[in-house]
Each structure stands twice: as C-alpha cells, then as structure tokens.
Amino acid sequence: MSYVDRVLEATKAKNANEPEFLQTVEEVLNSLRPIVDNDPKYEEHAILERLVEPEKVHMFRVPWVDDNGKVQVNRGFRVQFNSAIGPYKGGLRFQPNVNLSIIKFLGFEQTFKNSLTTLPIGGGKGGSDFDPKGKSDMEVMRFCQSFMNELYRYIGIDVDCPAGDMGVGGREIGYLYGQFKRLTGRYEAGALSGKGLSYGGSIGRPEATGYGAVYYADEYFKSIGSSLKGKKVSVTGFGNVAWGACKKLTEYGAIPVTISGPDGYILDEEGITTPEKIAFLLEMRASNRNEAKMYLEKFPNAKFVAGERPFGKVKADIYMPCAMQNEIRIEEAKLIVSEGTAKDVIEVSNMPTTNEAMAYLQQNGIVMQASKAVNAGGVACSSLEMTQNAEHLPWTLEEVDEKLQRIMRGIFNACKSAAEEYNVMINGKPNYVAGANLAGFKKVAAAMMEQGIV
C-alpha cells in the first residue's frame, strides 16, 4: 500500500464522522501522489500525517440572551490547522450547519490556499452554529461578545488573525473586535481583519474575493488565447462574493445571467450587468431575507425557478459557484455535460463540487479551476490589511487592487506550472485542481521539514 493510501485509510478511521473533512483530505492527498509517492523524505518526516492533523482545536460554549430575555446556547469553534508559514489566518463562519467537520475542512483547505498567496500566513478557520439572519443588532452584539469572551485567548497579531466568512460581515467583525479590545486592553488592529475603514480596515476588502476570482479567470483565459469578453456566466449565491464577481465580470465584458439562494435561482437573460442590478445584490444581502426571488421585486423581467440550482439548466459558457460547499453533485455534473454549452467550471465558494462530480466533469471535457486558488483573493486582502495595520498606514484602492491582481495572476500561473512540472494532465490540458494542491503543498511541506518534528 502506498504512503498516500495508508494515510488516507488512517485518516478515515480516525475521523469517520466528519464527511466534509474527509472529502477534502481525499481530494488533496490523491492529487499529491506525483510528489509524495516518489520522494521518501515526505514519509520519513510524516508530512501527510501531520498535515491532516490540526495543531490545535478549540471548541467552546457560547451562552447569550435574546431580546425576549431567554438564554440561548451555541457552540463555537476555532481550528488552528497549520502555522508552518505564518500565524493562523482564516475566516469565522456563523451558520446553523456549522460543525467540527465543516470547520476542519475549511481549515485544511485554508492551509493550501494561504500558501498559494505567497504571503506569510498559516491555515485556520472558526465559527459557530449561530444564525445571524433574523436577529436584531443587539442580539448579534450579545452573541459576538460572548463568542469573543472565549476566542480572545487564542488569537492575536502574531498568533491567529480571524476574518469574516459566511454570516460574518462588517457588523459582526465590529462587535467581535470591540469586545477583543475591551478584554485585552490593547488596540491590536491586526488581530482581526475585515474591519471597518474607521478602525483599521482595508479599502477593497469587501470586493476582494469576487474580484480576485475574476482576475484569476482572466489570467486563465489569456493563457489559452481567449478572454472573458462576451461569455455568459452562471453565478450562484447573491452575497458579497457573488456581488463582487458580477461587478468585475461585467467590467471584463462577460455577462453574468444567474444568481441563486436557498429558495431557487434567478435567470436574467439580459444580464446582471447594470450598476443598478449589481447594487441591488447588496440590498438583497442586507435584507436578511436570504431569498433570491427578491430580485424580481425590482427587475420583474427576470425569471425565478423555485427550489433548484442553475447548473445544466441554463445555457452558460462558464459556471461560477459562489454559494456553499457541494453545490455541484454528480446529478448537476451530468446536467452540465449533457447541456453541452459550458466548457469551464470556476469554483469560487469553498469546495462547491463533490469529488465524484469533479471527476465526471473533468473526464467529460470540462476544465475545472480549484476554489482554494480561485477564491484566495479574500484572504490575500486580509493579509494585506494586517500589513497596513502593522505599518499604521492605509493604502489607496489602487495600491490594494494592484497587489491583489498580482497575487491572483501569480496563483493561476503557479497552478499551471505545477500541473505541467508533474505532468498532471486531463485530455491534454493541465489539471489545474491538482496543480493548486501541488503548488500549495510544496511550500508548506518544505517549511514543516525545515522546522523539525513539531
């Protein structure tokens, strides 16, 4: 049995009740075979065994009082996965489905994502099964303060810098940072990122994930002698990431035609391309209704399809999932292939495609781009925020955007180069998903070996 197979078997046995975590471990480790199965030093240093085991896992009770005076109790997490190349860095997710498996999958992915940025940040992730939707500002504040009452012990500018993720926007970061400052007695701005501009936040951070995804996509199309111009794009979600993607896609001449929510998807054949339409996505997000059909209230010419996702059901050249993990399952993958229009799936949300669906898409001529590479713009900009905080100097939008573009274009080329170096090809084209894993792994593994058995 190969080294990869032995580690996979042991990891599955040890984490049998964590399907999301096992999904990403299986996908990543299988793609690392060209490196680790041909060089004994990785097994000698037990790199894979250490890589799949978080350095620290913090799980804690979060009690708070709602507006009716009733005590509520949630569960909080912070998984500090790997600090080989820098302090832990990764978002906080507040959603009802959050559990240890989801936080571990996100933290594991974050380790490779952060490595790809070339910035000195390690991998971590956290969150809670708290749902901010439908809660008053005071309820969200009380929850965030209680959450930080425990979390503050484990974070700091040179230790761990959390950011926002799903369910954690500027409001939540503000409440979290205020309580952190109160508990520590320090104005340690770099201990959290995604802050407001009035207290150390970075201009350009809200747009960074969506913009970065489009910069990556633009570099990919340039590499094959094409461009985004004129291409129809099916986007899912309608939150911050989908908004940023639609905004930047339009600037590059592409035509986003869908958004989606838990209730179904919107198809706007005219394109979600006008400033008014793109701005309305922010209104939808701020409404806390979490309904894609709200789009029809302002743009009634669009079509709403209840209870479905657009994959394979609308004609699009590119699918860009921007919502949740495992949006594209084998059923959706077969629809995409049978519909026949799309040639590319550019993952933006974390792990939006199941392993089975990804293999099917790739085997049937769809070029996949890995989320850990495509969506790295958010954490890259968060790291740039930390740098500005350390300098006590804010940068201009132009400075931040120039650095973001350089990072994202560099990430694509690193993925492409790694796939070509290790001859990981599908249908004669580079396997960019494997390339992302290989490129991210090499830096982390080198740092781990140089620092000894820790």
N, C-alpha and C positions, 0 to 999 in steps of 0.2 A: 504493500500500500504506500502511495506517495506521501510526502510530507503534508501537502495541502489536504489530501483525503483524511489523514489521521487527525489533523487539527479540526477539520470540519466535523468529523464524527464525534470528537470530544466536546466541541462547542455545542452541537445539537443535544447531546446528552445532558450537558450542564445547564442549558438554557431552554429546556423543552417547552416551556410555557410562554415563550417570547417570539411569536411568529414574525413580527416586523424586523426585529433584530437579526434573527436567523436568515431572513430573506436577504438583507443587505450583506451580511457576512458571506453567505454562499455566493452571491453575485461577485463580490470583490475578490474573494480568495481564489475562485476559479479563474478569474482573469489574470491573477498574478503568477500562474504556473510557469510562463516563459522565463520569469526571473528566479523564483524560489526553488523550482524543481531542478534547476540547472546550476545552482551555486550552493554548496553545502554550508557556507557561513551563516545563512539565514536560519537553518535548522540548529546549528551549533549555538547560536545566540538566542534560540527560542523566540525569534521575532514574531512569528504569527501568533503563538500562544499569548505573548504579552500584548500584541496589538489588539486582540479581540477581548481582552480583559480590561475594564476601566480601571484607571488608577484609584479613583475614589467614587463612591456612590452615596449621596446624601438624600434621604427620604424622611419627610417630617410632616407633622400635623399642622394644619393652618386653621385655627378657630377664628371666627369673626361674627359680628352681629348685624343682621339685616335691618332694613328700615322699619320692620314691624317689631323689632326688639327680640327676634328669635335667633338663637345661637345656631350658626351653620359651621360645618367642619369639612374642609377639603384636605387633599393630600398634595404636598409639594415635593419637587424633585430637583436635584442638581447633580448631573453625572459629569464628572471631570475625567474625560476619557484619556487624553494623551497630551503631555506637556513637553514632548521631546524638542519641539522647535520654538516654544514660547509659552506664555501664560494661556490658560484655557480661554477660549473665545467661542461663543455661540449663543443663540437666542433663548428666550423664555417663551414657552407656548402655553396659553391659557385656553383650554378647550375641554369639553366634557369627556372626550375619548382618551385623554392623556393617561398613559400608564407607564410603567417602567420599561416595557418593551419598546414603546414608541420613542421614549427619551433616549434609550440606549442606541436605537437605530440612528436617530438623528445625530447623536454624539459621535458615533463611529464614522458616519458619512462626513461629519464636520472636520474630522481629523485630516481626511484626504483633501477636502475642499480647501481648507485653510493652507495646507501645504502647496496646493496649486497656485495660490495667490502670490507665492514667493515672499510673503510678509511673515514676520516672526510671531506667529500665533498658533497655539495648540488647539485641540478639539474638545469642546464641551457643549452641553445642552441642558436645559432645565424647563420647568413649567409646573402646571397644576391642572387638575380636573375641574377647576373653577371655570364657569362660563360668564364672561363679562356682558354678553348680549342680554339686553333687557334689564340690566342692573342700573341703579342710579349712580351718579358720580360719587356720592357719599358711600354707597356700598362697595364700589370698586376701590375707593380710597382705603376703607377699613380693611378690605381683603389684602390689598397690596402692602399695607403697613404691617399686618400680621405675617404675611409671607416673608417680608424683609426682616422681621424680628428674628427669624431663624437663618435666612440666607446670608445676612451680613457677615456671619462668622467665617464664611468660606470664600469670599470674593475680595478683590482689591486690584489695584492697577497692575501689580506685578504678580498676581496670583490667578485671577479669573475675572474676565470682564463680560458679563452678560449683556445681551441686546434684546430687541424685540423680535417677535415671531408672530404666528397666528394668534390673534386675540390680545396681543400686547403692542399697543401703539404709543403715540406720544403721551396720551393721558396716563396710561399705566406706568410708563417709564418715569414720568414726572413724580408720581406718588411713591414709586419704589425708591427713586434717588433721594427724595426729600426725607424719607424715613432712614435710609442708609446714612445720610449726613447727620441726622439727629442722633442716631445710635453711636456713630463713630466719633462725632465731634470734629470731623475733617471735611474740607471741601475737596474731595478726591474725585475730580471730574471723570478721570479715566476708568473709574470702577464700573461704570455703566455707559453704554453707547446707545444712540438713538434718542439722545436728549433734545430738548427744545433749544432753539437758537439763542434764547435769552440766558441760558446757563451752561454753555459749553458744547452744544450740539453742532453737527457739521451741516452746512448747506449742501444740498444734493443727496442727503442720506435717504429721504423717503422714496426717491426715484431710482435709487442705485440698483436694486435687484432687477427690476424690469428693464431699465436702460442697459445694464450690463449684459443681460440676456440677448438683447438686440445687437450690441456691439460684438458679442461672440458670434452670433448668427451672421452678421455682416462679414466678419473675417472668414468664416467658413465658406460662404458663397463666393467671396473673392478668390479663395484658394482653388475653387473648381471652375473659375472663369464665368461666374454668374453674379447675380445680385438679388437683393430683396425687392427691387422695384417691380411693381405690378403683381406680385404674388399674393394670393388670397391666403389668409392665416386664420385658422380656427383657434381662438384663445379660450381657455376655461378659467373659471373664477371671475370675480369682479372687484377684488380687493386691491390693495396697494400695488402688488406685483403685476396683476393684470392691467391695472391703470397705467403703470409705467411702461409696460410692454406695448400697449396700444398706442400710447403717445409717441414713443420712439419709432415704432414700426411705421406709423404714418409719416414721420419725418423722412424715413428712408424710402418712401414711396410704396410700401406694402399696404395691404388692405385687410385689417382685422375685421372679421364678419360675425364672430360669435363671442359671447361671454356666457357664464353659467353660474348657478348656485345650487343649493340643496334641493330647490323646488323644480329645477329643469334648466333649459338653456334658451337663450335669445339668439335668433338669426336675423341679422340686419344686412340684407343684400347690398344696400347702398354703402356699407362700410361704417365702422365705428371710428370715423376719421376726422370729424369736425371738432374744433375746440369745445363746442357746447356739449357734444356727446361724451367726449373724454372727461370733461369736468364733471359731468353728471355721475360718472362712476364713483367719484369721491363722495358725492351726495348720497348715493346708494349705500356706500360703505358706512358713512357716518349715521345713517338712519337706524342702524341696529336691527333692521328687519330681516336681513340675510335672505332676500328674495330677488332672484334675477328678473322676475316678471315686473318688478317696479320700473324697469326700463321703459315699458310700454306706456306708463303714465305720462311720459314726456315725448316719447317717439313711437306713436301708435302704428306707424307703417311697418315696424319690425314684427317678427313672428316669434311667439313663445311656444315652446314644446315642453309640456309638463312631465316631470319625473324621469327625464332622460338626459344623457350627455351627448355632445355633438359628434363624437368620434365615429367616422364612417357614415354619418347620416347627413352631412353637408359636404359639398364639394369644396375642397381646400387643397392648396399646394403644400401647406405646412400645418401641422398640429403643434400647438404650444400649450401643453397643460400647465396651468398656473394655480391650481387649487390644492388638492390633497394627495396624499400617498395612495398608490394603487388605483388611480382613476382609470387607467387603461389595463383591462384584464384581457384574457385570451378572447373573450367574446368581442370586445371592442377592437382588438387587434385584427381579428378575422374580417370585421366590417370595414376597417380601414383598407385592408388589402383588396377586398372584393369590390369596394367602391372605385378604386383604381386611379384616383386623381392625385392623392398625396404621395410625395416622394421622400418627405423628411418629417421626423418627429423630434422636436427640440424641447427636451424636458426642462421645465423651469421650476415647478414645485419639487419638493424633496421626494425622491423615489416614486414618481407617479405611475410607473409601469411595472407590472409584476414580472418576475424573471421569465415565466413561461411566455407572456405576451411579448417581451422584448426579443426573445429568441425567435419567435414566429415572425415578428416584423422584420428582423434583420435577415432571416432566411428567405424572406419574400421580397427583398429589394428595397425595403425602407431603411434609410440612413438614420441612425439614432445618435443624438447628442446627449451626453450624461448630465443629469441635473447637478451633480456635485461640481461640474465645471461651469455649466451654463449660468447657475444662479449664485456664483461666488461673488458677484458684484456687491451684494448686500454686506457680507462680512468684510469684504475688502474695504468698503467705505467706512464701516465701523472701526476697522483698524486705523484708517486714515484719521478718523475722529479722535482716537486715542493719541495719535501723533500730534494733532493740533492742541489737544489738552496738555500734553507734555511740554509743548513749546509755549503755551499760553498765548497762542496766536491763531486767529481764524483765517482760513484760506478763502479765496474767492470761488465762486461756482466754476469759473473757467479752470482754475487750478485743480479742483477736485475732479471735474469731468475729464480733464486731460489725463490725470493719473488713473482714473477708472478705465478709460478706454485702453490705455497702455497695458494695464493688468489683464483685462478681458481678452484682448487680442493675443497677449502673451500666453494666456491659458489655452486658447484654442491651438496655437502653434506647438505648445508643449504636448498636448494630447495627440496631435497629428504626428509629431516627431517620435513620440514613444511607440505609437502603433507601428510606424514604419521601421523603427530600430529593431523591434522584436518580431517584426513580420506578422503582426496580428491583423489579418485582413478578412473581409467578408465580401464575396462577389467581386473580388479585385479592388475593393476600396478599403481604406483604413477603418478599423473598428475603433471609432472614437471613444466609445464607452470604456473598452479595455485600456485604451491609451490614457484616459483620465486616471484610471486606477493605478496603472503602472507608473505614470509620472508622479502622482501624489505619493505613492508608496516609497519610491526611491529616496526621496529627501527625508521622510520620517524614519525609515529604516536605518539610513546612514547615521542620523543623529542619535538614534537609540543605541546603535552599536558603539558609537564613539563615547557614549556616556556610561557604558558598563551595564551590568545586570541590575537594573533598578526598576 
